């Protein structure tokens, strides 16, 4: 039996086909290849996933068309239109303060409790009463009329008239010399006036340089100053825009690279502005020095003419006393004076009778004043016991100017209350071009309106003299539950228009080459679509708080990057946010 089994095994081994062996090998290789490709696919998938995780994750918004309302924004501090100062009439000690700064109060609210002290006002009232009594008693002592003074004036006038007549007769021979002196003086004064006018003209040139009104200057001074001033203005405008863009980038959470580029731009523009300003100031100083030299020469000539005029005036003054024509006039005037004194004396005697009657009326008035002052004194003594100080108006306490233990002073404020019914005023500064799109009477949106009951209405637009024509000052009436010193941020709709391309405001960036947005473009690959960032240069036409209308090589429907997990450059591969 064993022998037979061995024979079977040997026979089966001998019957194995080489083709079967080759087939098995191919199947094994095929299996190994499939396993290899599977592993390779898995590794490729994981490597692609790892790479995607390392890419910047971006959020996109679709570029759309539609309407956009441009808004003007600004902020300022509220000021009360009318305030009420809490005062007392006399000296009292502050025992208790019932209010605090910022508190809303009603008319009649108790503000302070005071204790009575010796009143300076009562002392003054008593002093005034005593003075009235003394005046009245003095008026009772009537002094009889005496005309000795008038008679002395008449006597002196007669003596002066005789002296003038004597001098007039002596002065006839000096008339021609005096006339020549006056002609010379007139000529010198004319020359001096011309020099003073010339001096004023050049002083005006200096003032024009100080006020930067170069239009008043002649060409020899204005040429370079105007050009340099324009350079300063241009650099200042660019610097302002760069700073605004930097702040916008910071607020929008832009990347560090963009912020750094913006900061470098601001720094560069600041240096250019400082350099231009230095050159302008140097040119102004040079012009001032040149004008100063000219003014010195003119002033020397004017001083010389002044001395000549003074000398001639002294000579004429010494001669005018003997001027024939003036002495004739003086004689006539003195004669009239004498006649007037005689008439006045007669008139005075008549008026004295009337004055006596008026004195009697005055005495009666003085008696009434004494009675009124007595009543006022009694009232003050009564009021001394009143210790509560109440508000005369409803409003908000803006200031408390005393502390417990202080002594009040007459007509000195204890506190200041903003009268609520009179409203508040808010002032902001805005770009002139944007202000052109708003009108008086428009109601602004209050951004930090937490209470929800505020209303701000534009009442006035004025030029901002500190910035030339670049900005305007806007004044608003503010109503609602506010107080002085409160910071308010407002927004005003300027204009509404339709635009072909509207993107998120945060998606607009700016570098040295101008403003741009980043769009997302897709490319096919064996492992699916890959996404790449592409720069599109744009021009911003208008903006509101969240969106900007732009123009450029941008189309409705383009996917625009609004945010990114890290900085993105043109051509970078990005990962779309889920």
Secondary structure, DSSP 8 states (H G I E B T S, - for coil): -HHHHHHHHHHHHHT--HHHHHHHHHHHHHHHHHHHHHHHHHHHHHHHHHHHHHSEEEEEEE-EEEEEEEEEEEEEE-EES-EEEE--SS-EEEEEE---TT-EE-TT-EEEEEEE---HHHHHHHHHHHHHHHHHHHHHS------HHHHHHHHHHHHHHHHHHHHHHHGGGGHHHHHHHHHHHHHHHHHHHHHHHHHHHHHHHHHHHHTT-GGGS-HHHHHHHHHHHHHHHHHHHHHHHHHHHHHHHHHHT--HHHHHHHHHHHHHHHHHHHHHHHHHHHHHHHHHHHHHHHHHHHHHHHHHHHHHHHHHHHHHHHHHTT-HHHHHHHHHHHHHHHHHHHHHHHHHHHHHHHHHHHHHHHHHHHHHHHHHHHHHHHHHHHHTT--EEE-SS-EEEEEE---TT-B--TT--SEEEEEGGG-EEEEEEEEHHHHTT--TT-EEEETT-SSS--EEEEEEEEE-GGGTTSEEEEEEEEESS--TT-EEEEEEEEEEEEEEEEEEGGG-EEETTEEEEEEEEEEEETTEEEEEEEEEEEEEEEE-SSEEEEEES--TT-EEEEEESS---TT-EEEE--
